[in-house]
Amino acid sequence: MKEYFFKADSDELPLRIDKCISENYEELSRSYIQKLIKDGLVFVNEKACKSSTLVKTGDRVAFSVPDDLIPDIVPENIELDILYEDNDVIVVNKPKGMVVHPAPGHYSNTLVNALMYHCKDLSGINGVLRPGIVHRIDKDTTGAVIACKNDKAHESIAAQLKEHSIDREYAAIVAGNIKEDKGRISCPIGRDKRDRKKMAVDYERGKEAVTNFEVLERFGRYTYVKCVLETGRTHQIRVHMSSIGHPLLGDELYAKCSWPFRLQGQTLHAKTLGFTHPSSKERIMIDTKLPDYFLKLLDILKEG
């Protein structure tokens, strides 16, 4: 058995236990979670629960997954572009195509596999599939990701994420000519009712989501923008920019068009990451360079 635990802090609490777990561990389906509950492998505050059990803020959720479902996650000698590192945290520049943590279909070659090889210790709060991981970016999004080496650091960074005090600035190229120089998109985001792989603007059940954007350069059919997150929902920038008619260049999930360039997913880069250090309380600001593919696209667009 592999053991998992977390402290419930969703914005939508109280929630049914099966939904609460699925929101925290998207790699596990609701039906599989319900099977775990039926088999007596899910606990809330150290007590076995039913599928109808409601989870409240601060509740401690623990569950076990049989070994035959998830293979051992092993360290792999994968080169990392390290932007910052000390005894508490490590910030890496994630390349395009790399999954942040193992999940069904991706148990190797992930950022977690690489971190396990590079770091002697990683925080264990998020279980064996996500050691050290506090937040993530999509497989085809590049840029700065922070991981924690101990539980104290993890709790500090997680608290900053929850209170929206971490600075996260992204560079993106979107379809169309954005007329406004700046804008603020405040639309709640939730799981798409028709496609579980997608997120969508959902005013009934979605969570608060706010994205600020600023136009950096216009190219007629495309616009180069800076996006600053106030919240950090799954696919937030991709959903928000698509919702105003400007999907990210290369995005195959949220754009209903074909692209004239040979691309690997959305043109999105986590450029700047700022946080308060868990131990020193110093404000750390990490800025990354745009990846080569992004720079080449800008050159092509500038040439017309």
N, C-alpha and C positions, 0 to 999 in steps of 0.2 A: 504493500500500500504506500502511496505517496500522500503526505499530509499537506493541507492548505489552510490558511487562516487569514482573516482580515477584519478590521473594525469598520462597521458600516457607517458611511457618511454621505450617502447619495443625497442630492438635492430633492429627490422625489420621495424620500422615506415618509411614512412607512410603506414597504413593499412586500409582496409575497416572497418567501425565501428563494423559490426557484428563479424568479425574475431578478432578485437582488444578486444572486450568484452569477447569472448569465450576463449581467451588466458589467461585472468585475472580471469575468473570465469568458470572453466572447468565443473562445475556441471550444467551449462546452455547450452543447445544444440544450434547450429547455427539457426535451424529452429525456436526455441522458441524466440531467440533474435530478429530474423527478424519479428516475430509477435509483439513483444514489440515496435519495430521501426514503424511498420505499424499502431499501435494503438496510436502513438504519445507519447510514454513513454520514449524515449531515446533522450538525449540532448548532444551536444558537444559545450562547451563554452556557456552554457545557451541557445542554440538555438536548436530547434527540427531538427532532421536530417533524411536523407534517408539511405537506405541500402548501397548506393554507396558512401556515405560520407567518405572521407579519414581523418583519425586521424593522427595528426602530434605530434612530441615530445613537451611536455608541455601542450597539450590540456587537458582541464578538461572534463571528461566524467561522466555523471550522468544518471541514469535510475531508473525506478520504477518497482517493481514486485508485482502483485496482491497478497493479503494475502492468498488466497486459494492455492497458489503454495507452499509456505514455511511456516510451522508451527512456532509458537513462540519457540525460543531457550531459554531453562530454565537452571538456575544453578543446578548442581547436586553435592551432597556430595560424591565425588570420591577421594580416597586417592591419594596424589601426592608425588612423590619423588623429593623434592626441592633441587636443587644443589646450587642455589644462588638467593637472592631476596633483593630488596631495593625499594625505592619509584618510580623508573623508569622502572625497568625490573625484570623479573623473569625467571630463567632457570630451567627447569624440566628434569628429566630423564624419557622419555616416554617408557612405557612398550610395549612389542610385542602385536599386536592385537588391539591397540587403534588408532582410526582415529583422526587426528589432529583437523579438524574442521568439522562442520555439512555439509552434502550434501545429495542429494536424497538417501534414504535408510539408512542414518546414522545421524539422528537428535538428538540422545541422546548417552550418554556414550562416548562422545568425549573429547579430551583434552580441547576444548573450554568450554564445559559444566562444567568441573572440575575447570577451571580457573575462570569462572564467579562466582562460589560458593566461591572460596578461596580469590579472589581479589575484593576489593571494586570498583576499576575502571580499565578499560582496554581501550586502544586506539580504536578509532572508524573509523580510516581511511579505513579499508577494509570492512566496513559494518557490518550488524547484524550477518552474518554467520561466520565471521572471526574476532571478536573483539580481539585485541591484537596480532594477528598472523602476523608475518613478513615473516617467511619462514616455511617450513614444511618438514617432512620426511614421508616416506611411512608407511602404517598401520603396516606392519610386520617388519619394521626397528625400532630398539630400540635406545635409547640414547638421547643426549642433544638437547633440543629445547628451543629457547629464545622467550619470548612474552613480549610485551610492555604495560605499564600501562597508558601512555598518548601519545598524538599525537607527541609531540616534540621528545620523545624517539623513537617513531616509525619511524619518518622521518630520524633520525640519523642512526639507525640500517639499515633501508632500503637503505640509501645512501652508507653505508659501504658494503652492499651486492652487490650493483650495481657496485662499484669500485673494488670489489674482495679483500677488505682489512680485511675481517673476516676469521679467521683461522678455517678450518673445516677438521678434521682428522677422518677417519672411519677405523674400523677393519672389516675384511671380510675373509671368507673362500671360495675359489673358486675351481671349478673342474679342474683337470689336474695338471701337474707339470710345473710351470713357470720356464723356463730355465734362464732368465735374473734376476739378483738381483734387478734391478730397471728399471723403464720404465716410459715413458710419452705418454699418449694417447691424441692426439689432433684431434678430429673428430667432426664436427658439428652435433647437434641433433635436430630433429624435430618430429612432430607427424607422426606416421606410416600411410602411404597412404592407407593401406588395413585394418588396425585395429585401431580405434580411442583410444582404451584403452592402446595401446602401443606407445612407442617412438622408434625411429630408427636413425641410422646414415644417414644423408641426406646432401649430398654435394651441392645440388641445393638450398634448402629452409631452411636448418637447421641453428640453432644459434650456435655460437662459444661455444665449450665445451672442457675443458682440465682437465684430471685426471692424477695425478702422483701416481705411486704405488711402493711399496718396499716390497720385500719378507721378511717375518719374520721367517717362518719355512716351510719346505717341508715335505710332508707325502706320497710321491709317487703319489697316485691318486688325492691328494688334496693339496692345498697350502694356508697357512695362510699369509695374506697380510695386509699392511697398505695402505690406499688410501687417498691422500690429494687433495682436490678440489681447482682448480683455478677459476672455475665457478660453478654455481649451477643449472643446468638444471634438469627437471623432470626425475627421474630414471637414472640419469647420470652414476653412478658407475655401475649399473646393465647393462645398454646398452653398455658402454665402455668395461667392462670386457668380456661380451658376444661377442662383436665384434672382440676380439682377440683370441676367442676360449676358454675362461675360465669363463663361467657363474658362478654366485654365487650359492653356495650350497643351495639347497632348493628352488631356484627361479623357479616358475612354469610358469612364463610369458615369460622369455627370455632364457630358457634352453629346449632343445629338448631331454630330457632324464628323466628317473625315478631315484629317489634317494634311497639309501639303508637304510636311517635313517628316523625315524618318526619326521618330522619337520613341523613347521608352517611358511611357506614362507622363504624368503631369509635370509641367515646368514650374517647380516650386522648390525653394531652398530656404531652410531655417538659418538665416544669416546671423542674427544677433540673439544672444541669450544672457540675461542678467539675473543674478540671484544674490541673496545674503548668505555668506558662508556659514555653515552650521556651527562651527567652533569659534572662529575669529570674529564673526558678525560683520566682517568687511564686505562691502558691496563688490561683487565680481562681475565684470562685463566681458563677455567673449564675443568677438566679431570674426566671422569667417569670410573667406574669399568666395566669389561665385565660382561654381564648377566650370570646367572647360566647355562642356556641351552648352551651358547657359550662355557663356560669353560668345561662343560661335553663333548661336541663334541671334543674339543681339546684333552682331556684326552683319549677319545676313539681312535682318530687318532694317538696319540703318542704310544698307546699300539699296534697299527697295526691290 
